[in-house]
Amino acid sequence: MSAITRFIPKNHVSYFVGQLVHIPLPRFLSKIVITAFAKAYNISLAEAEFPVDHYPSLGEFFIRRLKPGLRPVADTWAVHPADSVITQAAPITSGRLIQAKNKTYSVESFTRDSSAMKKYDKGSFLTYYLCPTDYHRVHSPVTGEIKRVVYIPGALWPVNAWSTENIHELFSVNERVLVEIETDRGLVGVMFVGATNVGQIELAFDKEIRGNQLLSGAVQEKTYEGQKIQKGDELGMFRMGSTVVMLYAPNTISSDNLSEYINKQVRVNAQFRN
C-alpha cells in the first residue's frame, strides 16, 4: 500500500473520482448503486433526508443531509462537529499537535499562520476522522462569528492509520481549509483536511472556496464581517471522506481528560464541553 500510494498522482485521481461519482445515472441504476454502497458500508438509509431514488448519483447520496431533528444540538457550550471517530485529543503544547504515536506537527505550519502560536498554544485540539459510513457534512461546534477562512493547497494523501504513522506532518502536507470563529470565550478553528478521493471540500456559507480544483495557486485568505453562525449550523462538507481538526484557543474549553475521547465514535451536535 505505501509503495503504491507514493507514486499515484493523488490529486488528479481524487479530482476525477470526485467528478465520476457525481455523474447522474438513470434512476433505477442510481438506486441499485446507492443501495449496494449503503449495504457494503452499513449505512442506515432510514437516516437520510430523502428516499434513495431521490439521489441522482452516488456522490449526491454521499453528501446527503440527515432527516431534520435526527441530531439535536446539545446545550453544552461546544458540541462535536461531525459524525466521526476521534483519533487524537490533547492540549496544544509548545505549538505541537499529535498526529500519531511519537509523531507531532506544528500548529504554525498546519494553519500557515505566523501568529498561530499566540492564538492556539496552551489550548486544545481534537482530530475527527470521517469514514465512508459517516454523514459527511460538518456543523459548527460553537456559536460565534466567522472571521476568517484560509484555503491551503496541498497533496491528497490518505488519512488512514498507515499515513498518519508514516507521512511526516501529514496534516500540514495535505490540502485543507481553515475556518476561524470568534466566540464569547475566544477563538475556535475548524480545519477541513482533504484526502485521497475527496472530490472537494465545500463551505456552506461561501461557495467561492472549493478544494481540489487542480489549481496550483498560493494560499488564499478571506476575512468576513457580520458572518454569524449558531452552534449546530452547517459549516461545510466533504465530497467523500476525510478529517476535521478542531483548534480551541486557551480558556475556551477545559483541557482536562481529553484523552478519554480518543477512539470514541461521536455524533454531530452531541454534547462535548461546557
Protein Blocks (a to p, Z undefined) as FASTA:
>chain_A
ZZmmmmpcfklmmmmmmmmmmpccdfklmmmmmmmmmmmnopafklpmbdfklpmbfklm
mmpccdehklccdfbfbdcfbdcddfbdcddeehiacfbghiacdfklmnopaklmmmmg
opacddddddfkbccbdcdfbdcddfbdcddddddddfbfklmmmmghkllmmgcddddd
ddfkbccdddddddehiabacdfklmkbcghkopabdcdddddehiacdehiafbdcedd
ddddddddehkbccehklmmgopacdehiafbZZ
